[in-house]
C-alpha cells in the first residue's frame, strides 16, 4: 500500500475517571472521518483505554488500522510508528493527532500539501485553530480577556529564544498561509515526511513534553521555517491547559510526566506486539 499522507491518532481515556474526556473523545474522533480519502492512511493507537472507550473506537470504520497497546507508551509510540508507516508507504506528508483534536475544515489539508511543495524552506504547517488578524486572542502569555484558551500558544520561538517574525507565505484557493520561526509542536500539523523522520527521537528518552522538547530541538537544528494555516482546520477540544482542567494532562501523574524515561528497545517491542495483534 502507498499513501500520500499518513495520519496517526493517539488515544487514551478511562471513562470512569474522566467522563468529560470520553465525551470529547467521541466528538473529536468522529470528526476525523472527514479526513479519510483514497490518498491517505489513518491509524489509531490506543494506550490502554477503558473497555467502553475501546468498543467505541472499534465502531470507527474509517481507520485503516487500530492498534491496542498493552502498555501506555505515551506519545512515543504513535509518533515513532507514524514515521515507520510513512517510510513503508513512501508518504510525502504526515500528521499527528490526539483524541482531543476536532476537525472542522478537512478541505484545507490538501492545500497545506500545495503550500509545502511551493515553499521548500518550510518544514511543517500548523493547522491548529489560529486567526492571524485576531492573533491577540491566541496569545497564551498576553491572556486577553477573550483569549481562546484551548488554542492559545506562546508567540515565541521556544528553542531559538526569539520573538516571532512573520511573513506572508502565499495563497492556495481561499486559504492564506504565513511563515514564521515557531518551534515544532505536536499540536495538529501537516509535516513533510522526510522532516518528521529526522526529528523523531530514535533513542531512550522522556515522554510527553520531554519527547516533544527533543523534537523541537531536532527541528530547530534543521534550520527550516514554520508554516501557519490562517484560520486553522482543527481545534483543541478541551477546557484548559492546567493539570486539573486539561483532558489530556489530567490522565497522567505529574511526576511521571517529568521523570519517566522510555527505553527505545522497550518502545519498539511494544510497537511490534501491538501491530502483530492487530
C-alpha angles and dihedrals in degrees: 000000000000126000133182092212129032120198128191126195120199114208135185129152139149101200095198094055095040115021091165089059091053092052092051091043092056091048094047099044092046089056090058091072087081089066096058118106140144093270099057141063120216126189133176123215116200118198098202108303123179117277096258091054090051091050090053091049091053090059091060098094096177093079114097090208137008119199121196112199121207090211130046100250091173119211091326094080104048093043093047090047090048090058091048093049092047090055092046092051096038089237122183097206140025136198129194119205136175132213089263095057109110115195117217103160113033090162090071095065099077088051088059087059090054092048093052092048090053095045111051090173090069122083101189143356123231111225097176111123108283133148114202095202090052096038092134090074090056095051107115093194099043091053098203113203089246095041116158091233101189091051099036117127139177111267089218140093098246097194099037090044091225137125115252119275113201133203134169111261098189141253136286111191106308094342124102121206130197134191131218144147098268117150123244117282136185090222110112113302144144111240134183106256093227091052091048092052090053095053102041108101115245098188141064107300147146128281137247111354092009091056090046091047091057089050088051091055092046091050092049090053090058090066095223130139129241125241124216125202105218108231093014127226104235131047129209102247102209142094105244145330104253124097095260097044105035112093088206103045095041090068091069136059113248095234092051091055092060106030108037117107116194115208113230092225090053090048093052091046091052092049091050093049094049093047093048092052093049 
